[in-house]
Amino acid sequence: MKFGIATFVTDEGIRPDVLGKALEERRFDSLFLAEHSHIPVSRQSPYPGGGPLPSKYQRTLDPFVALTAAAMTTERLLLGTGIALLIQRDLIHTAKEVASLDLLSGGRVAFGVGVGWNREEMANHGTDPRTRGALINEQLAALKEIWTTDEAQFHGEHVDFDPIFAWPKPVQKPHPPIFIGGESPAALERLLTYGDAWLPRGSSTEAELRQVREWLTERGRGDVPFTVFGGSEKPEILDGFASAGVERVTLLLETAPEAESLRELDRLAAIAARHG
């Protein structure tokens, strides 16, 4: 089982270029970055983790800018989003950002996507929370067209454009792997139809992971790799992930200044070494 790091890169924590180099030196295989464009001051959406919303949510760097910085100081590190809020993004710009990062990194992008939880944040981008699932499904289908077709076009209810030229194309063929975040029935159907890998949260149990694997196998997708986002450090839970056939666990690195982050990475690397 491989180990990576999941974190929020902000203006108050370790720089992404320094972080990327430190991860490769400690033999982590991947870096998955969270995304929030902003946090509305007045909101009703409850924080999924419970309690007050941590300040790191307000201060995240753009994930593709941050991952490009990490790419420039690394050679092997997988560069992931966990998750990119595609429903809040311009589709064609996002297609170019992902393809550009894949080109500059030599084909190391893992494109993690999900529908998000902050309805007020969505609304500020003009996204209707009630149709976000249908929107992201069309966006994913359209992204694949842009990445794989010289004169891409798409005509759907939520995404519609006539033939376009859009380069660069990704290095990875047919395109960077799409990691679908979420555990809901809708997310799993999205994984089945559009996904190349599953990105469940660290709260997922061994039994739940096995159940999804069985569900995918029954539908002819039993080989879909699983990457757990923000997995527990507890040995018995890590053993359960391995037993369930998880390919990768990303351990959560809390946002902190450089020296503190490097010390924490040493500790997490020791955990990974014991279970890798």
C-alpha positions as a LaTeX table, in Angstrom:
\begin{tabular}{lrrr}
\hline
Residue & $x$ (\AA) & $y$ (\AA) & $z$ (\AA) \\
\hline
Met1 & 0.00 & 0.00 & 0.00 \\
Lys2 & 1.32 & 3.42 & $-1.00$ \\
Phe3 & 1.28 & 6.50 & 1.20 \\
Gly4 & 0.79 & 10.13 & 0.28 \\
Ile5 & $-0.09$ & 13.38 & 2.01 \\
Ala6 & $-3.37$ & 15.29 & 1.98 \\
Thr7 & $-3.30$ & 18.90 & 3.09 \\
Phe8 & $-4.49$ & 22.48 & 2.73 \\
Val9 & $-1.70$ & 24.65 & 1.32 \\
Thr10 & $-2.24$ & 28.24 & 2.50 \\
Asp11 & $-0.39$ & 31.53 & 2.78 \\
Glu12 & 0.32 & 30.72 & 6.45 \\
Gly13 & 1.89 & 27.28 & 6.01 \\
Ile14 & 4.77 & 25.54 & 4.31 \\
Arg15 & 5.31 & 26.53 & 0.68 \\
Pro16 & 4.22 & 23.94 & $-1.89$ \\
Asp17 & 7.63 & 23.79 & $-3.58$ \\
Val18 & 9.32 & 23.07 & $-0.25$ \\
Leu19 & 6.58 & 20.61 & 0.67 \\
Gly20 & 6.86 & 18.67 & $-2.57$ \\
Lys21 & 10.61 & 18.23 & $-2.23$ \\
Ala22 & 10.23 & 17.17 & 1.40 \\
Leu23 & 7.62 & 14.56 & 0.47 \\
Glu24 & 9.80 & 12.98 & $-2.18$ \\
Glu25 & 12.78 & 12.93 & 0.18 \\
Arg26 & 10.63 & 11.04 & 2.70 \\
Arg27 & 9.39 & 8.58 & 0.04 \\
Phe28 & 5.77 & 9.67 & 0.00 \\
Asp29 & 4.30 & 8.94 & $-3.42$ \\
Ser30 & 1.71 & 11.71 & $-3.73$ \\
Leu31 & 0.39 & 15.10 & $-2.66$ \\
Phe32 & $-3.36$ & 15.77 & $-2.72$ \\
Leu33 & $-4.48$ & 19.38 & $-2.17$ \\
Ala34 & $-7.88$ & 20.63 & $-1.08$ \\
Glu35 & $-9.60$ & 23.53 & $-2.83$ \\
His36 & $-11.89$ & 26.36 & $-1.77$ \\
Ser37 & $-12.03$ & 29.53 & $-3.86$ \\
His38 & $-13.36$ & 31.46 & $-0.86$ \\
Ile39 & $-15.58$ & 31.07 & 2.19 \\
Pro40 & $-18.67$ & 33.30 & 2.43 \\
Val41 & $-18.73$ & 35.26 & 5.70 \\
Ser42 & $-22.44$ & 34.61 & 6.09 \\
Arg43 & $-23.39$ & 30.99 & 5.47 \\
Gln44 & $-25.74$ & 28.30 & 6.71 \\
Ser45 & $-23.96$ & 25.23 & 5.35 \\
Pro46 & $-22.65$ & 23.28 & 8.35 \\
Tyr47 & $-19.00$ & 22.28 & 8.41 \\
Pro48 & $-18.93$ & 18.50 & 7.76 \\
Gly49 & $-16.24$ & 18.04 & 10.41 \\
Gly50 & $-18.44$ & 19.60 & 13.09 \\
Gly51 & $-17.78$ & 22.74 & 15.13 \\
Pro52 & $-16.29$ & 25.99 & 13.80 \\
Leu53 & $-14.84$ & 25.99 & 10.30 \\
Pro54 & $-11.00$ & 25.99 & 10.50 \\
Ser55 & $-9.36$ & 29.13 & 9.11 \\
Lys56 & $-7.35$ & 27.10 & 6.57 \\
Tyr57 & $-10.54$ & 26.80 & 4.48 \\
Gln58 & $-10.45$ & 30.56 & 3.91 \\
Arg59 & $-6.80$ & 30.69 & 2.86 \\
Thr60 & $-6.13$ & 27.89 & 0.37 \\
Leu61 & $-3.88$ & 28.61 & $-2.57$ \\
Asp62 & $-5.17$ & 27.75 & $-6.02$ \\
Pro63 & $-4.42$ & 24.02 & $-6.24$ \\
Phe64 & $-3.07$ & 24.03 & $-9.78$ \\
Val65 & $-0.68$ & 26.92 & $-9.08$ \\
Ala66 & 0.46 & 25.18 & $-5.88$ \\
Leu67 & 0.86 & 21.80 & $-7.57$ \\
Thr68 & 2.87 & 23.39 & $-10.39$ \\
Ala69 & 5.25 & 24.78 & $-7.77$ \\
Ala70 & 5.53 & 21.29 & $-6.23$ \\
Ala71 & 6.09 & 19.78 & $-9.68$ \\
Met72 & 9.12 & 21.98 & $-10.26$ \\
Thr73 & 10.97 & 20.58 & $-7.22$ \\
Thr74 & 10.05 & 16.92 & $-7.72$ \\
Glu75 & 10.48 & 14.15 & $-10.27$ \\
Arg76 & 8.14 & 11.33 & $-9.21$ \\
Leu77 & 5.52 & 12.81 & $-6.90$ \\
Leu78 & 1.90 & 12.28 & $-7.99$ \\
Leu79 & 0.15 & 15.67 & $-8.01$ \\
Gly80 & $-3.50$ & 15.42 & $-6.99$ \\
Thr81 & $-6.51$ & 17.53 & $-6.16$ \\
Gly82 & $-8.58$ & 16.34 & $-3.26$ \\
Ile83 & $-10.92$ & 17.65 & $-4.34$ \\
Ala84 & $-11.19$ & 20.24 & $-7.11$ \\
Leu85 & $-14.61$ & 21.89 & $-6.95$ \\
Leu86 & $-15.31$ & 21.53 & $-10.66$ \\
Ile87 & $-18.89$ & 22.79 & $-10.39$ \\
Gln88 & $-17.52$ & 26.19 & $-9.29$ \\
Arg89 & $-14.99$ & 26.41 & $-12.12$ \\
Asp90 & $-14.99$ & 27.47 & $-15.74$ \\
Leu91 & $-14.80$ & 24.18 & $-17.60$ \\
Ile92 & $-12.56$ & 25.18 & $-20.51$ \\
His93 & $-10.09$ & 27.03 & $-18.28$ \\
Thr94 & $-9.95$ & 24.00 & $-15.97$ \\
Ala95 & $-9.29$ & 21.68 & $-18.91$ \\
Lys96 & $-6.32$ & 23.85 & $-19.86$ \\
Glu97 & $-5.02$ & 24.09 & $-16.28$ \\
Val98 & $-5.07$ & 20.32 & $-15.77$ \\
Ala99 & $-3.51$ & 19.61 & $-19.16$ \\
Ser100 & $-0.84$ & 22.28 & $-18.62$ \\
Leu101 & 0.10 & 20.83 & $-15.23$ \\
Asp102 & 0.21 & 17.33 & $-16.73$ \\
Leu103 & 2.54 & 18.59 & $-19.47$ \\
Leu104 & 4.85 & 20.54 & $-17.17$ \\
Ser105 & 5.06 & 17.68 & $-14.64$ \\
Gly106 & 5.71 & 15.00 & $-17.24$ \\
Gly107 & 2.35 & 13.28 & $-16.75$ \\
Arg108 & 1.92 & 13.21 & $-12.97$ \\
Val109 & $-1.59$ & 14.62 & $-12.44$ \\
Ala110 & $-4.36$ & 12.87 & $-10.52$ \\
Phe111 & $-7.51$ & 14.91 & $-11.05$ \\
Gly112 & $-9.70$ & 14.49 & $-7.98$ \\
Val113 & $-13.16$ & 16.05 & $-8.24$ \\
Gly114 & $-16.35$ & 16.32 & $-6.21$ \\
Val115 & $-19.48$ & 18.41 & $-5.75$ \\
Gly116 & $-18.51$ & 20.02 & $-2.45$ \\
Trp117 & $-20.62$ & 20.93 & 0.59 \\
Asn118 & $-20.66$ & 24.74 & 0.92 \\
Arg119 & $-23.86$ & 25.85 & $-0.81$ \\
Glu120 & $-23.19$ & 29.56 & $-0.32$ \\
Glu121 & $-19.78$ & 29.19 & $-1.97$ \\
Met122 & $-21.46$ & 27.45 & $-4.92$ \\
Ala123 & $-24.08$ & 30.18 & $-5.21$ \\
Asn124 & $-21.41$ & 32.88 & $-5.43$ \\
His125 & $-20.12$ & 31.12 & $-8.54$ \\
Gly126 & $-23.59$ & 30.99 & $-10.06$ \\
Thr127 & $-23.95$ & 27.27 & $-9.38$ \\
Asp128 & $-27.34$ & 25.93 & $-8.36$ \\
Pro129 & $-26.71$ & 23.38 & $-5.57$ \\
Arg130 & $-29.83$ & 21.47 & $-6.64$ \\
Thr131 & $-28.36$ & 20.57 & $-10.03$ \\
Arg132 & $-24.68$ & 20.28 & $-9.12$ \\
Gly133 & $-24.63$ & 16.52 & $-9.62$ \\
Ala134 & $-26.02$ & 16.72 & $-13.14$ \\
Leu135 & $-23.65$ & 19.60 & $-13.87$ \\
Ile136 & $-20.48$ & 17.79 & $-12.83$ \\
Asn137 & $-21.47$ & 14.71 & $-14.80$ \\
Glu138 & $-21.70$ & 16.77 & $-17.97$ \\
Gln139 & $-18.50$ & 18.62 & $-17.10$ \\
Leu140 & $-16.58$ & 15.36 & $-16.77$ \\
Ala141 & $-17.88$ & 14.10 & $-20.11$ \\
Ala142 & $-16.98$ & 17.42 & $-21.74$ \\
Leu143 & $-13.48$ & 17.46 & $-20.19$ \\
Lys144 & $-12.75$ & 14.11 & $-21.78$ \\
Glu145 & $-13.80$ & 15.48 & $-25.15$ \\
Ile146 & $-11.53$ & 18.53 & $-24.79$ \\
Trp147 & $-8.55$ & 16.43 & $-23.69$ \\
Thr148 & $-8.88$ & 13.75 & $-26.36$ \\
Thr149 & $-10.36$ & 15.48 & $-29.44$ \\
Asp150 & $-8.74$ & 18.05 & $-31.74$ \\
Glu151 & $-12.06$ & 19.76 & $-32.47$ \\
Ala152 & $-13.99$ & 19.13 & $-29.28$ \\
Gln153 & $-17.65$ & 19.96 & $-28.90$ \\
Phe154 & $-20.31$ & 19.19 & $-26.31$ \\
His155 & $-24.03$ & 19.79 & $-26.22$ \\
Gly156 & $-25.79$ & 19.09 & $-22.95$ \\
Glu157 & $-28.33$ & 20.70 & $-20.66$ \\
His158 & $-25.70$ & 22.36 & $-18.44$ \\
Val159 & $-22.59$ & 22.39 & $-20.68$ \\
Asp160 & $-22.82$ & 23.47 & $-24.29$ \\
Phe161 & $-20.17$ & 24.58 & $-26.78$ \\
Asp162 & $-19.54$ & 24.24 & $-30.51$ \\
Pro163 & $-16.23$ & 22.81 & $-31.84$ \\
Ile164 & $-13.14$ & 24.31 & $-30.22$ \\
Phe165 & $-9.35$ & 24.02 & $-30.51$ \\
Ala166 & $-7.78$ & 23.56 & $-27.08$ \\
Trp167 & $-4.15$ & 22.68 & $-26.41$ \\
Pro168 & $-2.05$ & 21.45 & $-24.74$ \\
Lys169 & $-3.43$ & 17.94 & $-24.59$ \\
Pro170 & $-2.46$ & 15.97 & $-21.47$ \\
Val171 & 0.66 & 13.81 & $-21.48$ \\
Gln172 & $-1.23$ & 10.91 & $-19.90$ \\
Lys173 & $-3.39$ & 9.03 & $-22.34$ \\
Pro174 & $-6.23$ & 9.16 & $-22.86$ \\
His175 & $-6.20$ & 11.80 & $-20.09$ \\
Pro176 & $-5.14$ & 12.22 & $-16.44$ \\
Pro177 & $-6.97$ & 9.76 & $-14.19$ \\
Ile178 & $-10.18$ & 11.18 & $-12.75$ \\
Phe179 & $-10.53$ & 10.41 & $-9.03$ \\
Ile180 & $-14.15$ & 10.68 & $-7.92$ \\
Gly181 & $-14.63$ & 11.94 & $-4.37$ \\
Gly182 & $-17.61$ & 11.07 & $-2.19$ \\
Glu183 & $-19.43$ & 8.00 & $-0.89$ \\
Ser184 & $-23.06$ & 8.79 & $-1.72$ \\
Pro185 & $-25.03$ & 6.68 & $-4.21$ \\
Ala186 & $-24.77$ & 9.53 & $-6.73$ \\
Ala187 & $-20.99$ & 9.74 & $-6.27$ \\
Leu188 & $-20.63$ & 5.99 & $-6.77$ \\
Glu189 & $-22.71$ & 6.10 & $-9.94$ \\
Arg190 & $-20.44$ & 8.94 & $-11.10$ \\
Leu191 & $-17.41$ & 6.78 & $-10.34$ \\
Leu192 & $-18.89$ & 3.91 & $-12.32$ \\
Thr193 & $-19.61$ & 6.08 & $-15.37$ \\
Tyr194 & $-16.84$ & 8.70 & $-15.42$ \\
Gly195 & $-14.17$ & 7.76 & $-12.90$ \\
Asp196 & $-10.78$ & 6.08 & $-13.15$ \\
Ala197 & $-10.24$ & 5.87 & $-9.37$ \\
Trp198 & $-12.20$ & 6.39 & $-6.16$ \\
Leu199 & $-11.23$ & 8.95 & $-3.50$ \\
Pro200 & $-13.23$ & 8.10 & $-0.35$ \\
Arg201 & $-12.72$ & 10.05 & 2.85 \\
Gly202 & $-10.69$ & 8.69 & 5.71 \\
Ser203 & $-13.80$ & 8.00 & 7.78 \\
Ser204 & $-14.71$ & 5.14 & 5.41 \\
Thr205 & $-14.52$ & 1.75 & 7.11 \\
Glu206 & $-13.00$ & $-1.47$ & 5.83 \\
Ala207 & $-16.50$ & $-2.95$ & 5.51 \\
Glu208 & $-17.71$ & 0.02 & 3.46 \\
Leu209 & $-14.69$ & $-0.20$ & 1.17 \\
Arg210 & $-15.27$ & $-3.90$ & 0.62 \\
Gln211 & $-18.94$ & $-3.26$ & $-0.09$ \\
Val212 & $-18.09$ & $-0.70$ & $-2.78$ \\
Arg213 & $-15.51$ & $-3.05$ & $-4.30$ \\
Glu214 & $-18.15$ & $-5.78$ & $-4.53$ \\
Trp215 & $-20.63$ & $-3.32$ & $-6.05$ \\
Leu216 & $-18.08$ & $-2.25$ & $-8.68$ \\
Thr217 & $-17.13$ & $-5.84$ & $-9.44$ \\
Glu218 & $-20.76$ & $-6.74$ & $-10.09$ \\
Arg219 & $-20.84$ & $-3.94$ & $-12.66$ \\
Gly220 & $-17.61$ & $-4.90$ & $-14.40$ \\
Arg221 & $-15.40$ & $-2.24$ & $-12.75$ \\
Gly222 & $-13.77$ & $-4.30$ & $-10.03$ \\
Asp223 & $-10.28$ & $-3.07$ & $-10.93$ \\
Val224 & $-10.93$ & 0.58 & $-9.97$ \\
Pro225 & $-8.12$ & 1.67 & $-7.59$ \\
Phe226 & $-9.00$ & 3.23 & $-4.21$ \\
Thr227 & $-7.10$ & 6.14 & $-2.64$ \\
Val228 & $-8.24$ & 7.08 & 0.88 \\
Phe229 & $-8.15$ & 10.83 & 1.51 \\
Gly230 & $-7.01$ & 11.83 & 5.00 \\
Gly231 & $-6.80$ & 8.31 & 6.38 \\
Ser232 & $-6.37$ & 7.43 & 10.04 \\
Glu233 & $-2.93$ & 6.79 & 11.49 \\
Lys234 & $-4.19$ & 3.95 & 13.70 \\
Pro235 & $-2.40$ & 0.69 & 12.83 \\
Glu236 & $-5.56$ & $-1.42$ & 12.96 \\
Ile237 & $-7.37$ & 0.92 & 10.55 \\
Leu238 & $-4.41$ & 1.06 & 8.17 \\
Asp239 & $-4.27$ & $-2.73$ & 8.25 \\
Gly240 & $-7.98$ & $-2.77$ & 7.41 \\
Phe241 & $-7.41$ & $-0.47$ & 4.44 \\
Ala242 & $-4.67$ & $-2.76$ & 3.17 \\
Ser243 & $-6.87$ & $-5.82$ & 3.67 \\
Ala244 & $-9.64$ & $-4.12$ & 1.67 \\
Gly245 & $-7.28$ & $-3.67$ & $-1.26$ \\
Val246 & $-6.72$ & 0.09 & $-0.96$ \\
Glu247 & $-3.95$ & 1.20 & $-3.31$ \\
Arg248 & $-3.01$ & 4.37 & $-1.43$ \\
Val249 & $-3.69$ & 6.16 & 1.84 \\
Thr250 & $-3.05$ & 9.88 & 2.11 \\
Leu251 & $-2.28$ & 10.93 & 5.67 \\
Leu252 & $-3.50$ & 14.35 & 6.78 \\
Leu253 & $-0.85$ & 17.03 & 7.27 \\
Glu254 & $-2.28$ & 19.92 & 9.25 \\
Thr255 & $-1.40$ & 23.36 & 7.90 \\
Ala256 & 1.60 & 24.78 & 9.75 \\
Pro257 & 4.82 & 26.75 & 9.14 \\
Glu258 & 7.76 & 25.04 & 7.46 \\
Ala259 & 9.77 & 23.83 & 10.45 \\
Glu260 & 6.72 & 22.39 & 12.20 \\
Ser261 & 5.50 & 20.78 & 8.98 \\
Leu262 & 8.84 & 19.08 & 8.35 \\
Arg263 & 8.88 & 17.62 & 11.85 \\
Glu264 & 5.34 & 16.31 & 11.35 \\
Leu265 & 6.31 & 14.81 & 8.00 \\
Asp266 & 9.12 & 12.89 & 9.72 \\
Arg267 & 6.57 & 11.42 & 12.11 \\
Leu268 & 4.12 & 10.55 & 9.34 \\
Ala269 & 6.90 & 9.03 & 7.23 \\
Ala270 & 7.73 & 6.66 & 10.09 \\
Ile271 & 4.08 & 5.53 & 10.17 \\
Ala272 & 4.12 & 4.98 & 6.42 \\
Ala273 & 7.35 & 3.00 & 6.62 \\
Arg274 & 5.81 & 0.62 & 9.15 \\
His275 & 2.79 & $-0.09$ & 6.93 \\
Gly276 & 4.10 & 0.37 & 3.39 \\
\hline
\end{tabular}
